[in-house]
């Protein structure tokens, strides 16, 4: 090998070495995958909210328009599991085209607009709670989310309450914001009205010792003698945040009518709640007495 050839060889070897050395950094510099939200709406119970389809579409739009997350819309609970999810026949575990769908390990948060007992096996229930409590993933419940899984008390403890009634129906609800520092409530004034159906929580497991109430009804402006109102303490939360193990949990009663999902303030609330639940913004829940 003459001098010129040797110099060319060493130069080429150095270039290859440099590329090889840079490869991990190039890979490391790749943009991380977007966050993923599993959005579940109820279609299995006898009663279905008319706004469910629009709510799920709104969440999907919020993710794509901001570029912050991808939304996987489901009207079933198939993916609430950490076990493999296969198809049937040729696509089943022993089939020639065996396919394995995503499961909870592929998601960063669940948006849940469910109702009733749904269809979860015991292992799915364990996986859902582990997804939040142990894995530190997020859970955002909308409207009827507290009107679900009454025979599964651990769910109510995770979310923070169960539904008792909506004695005022859809009405012009007077709201007081208690925690304006929560990212999803900065856009609201201290007091405002919203046309919506407000759920009243049962006495248990709801407790201000366990959840950080972000906003509530203004009891001074309510008809407290209305039929089917069972709470007597004047505490009617409309949104709260809490920690469940390592995970962040948010709930709001807003979203019964279709029109509610077109309100920019409500969209911002749910967007910021999802971001917070996935650790994209910071807020530490601070349970507190009614103020």
Buried (B, 14 or more C-beta within 10 A) or exposed (E): EEEEEEEEEEEEEEEEEEEEEEEEEEEEEEEEEBBBBBBBBBEBBEEBBEBBBBBBBBBBEBBEEEEBBBBBBBBEBBBBBBEEBBBEEEBEEEEEEEEEBEBBEEBBBBBBBBBBEBEBEEEBBBBBBBBBBEBBBBBBBBBBBBBBBBEBEBBBBBBBBBBBBBBBEBBEBBBBBBBEEBBBBEBBEEEBEBEBBBBBBBBEBBEBEBBBBBBBBBBEEBEEEEEEBEBEEEBBBBBBBBBBBEBBBBBBBBBBBBEBBEBEBBBBBBBBBBBBBBBBBEBEBEBEEBE
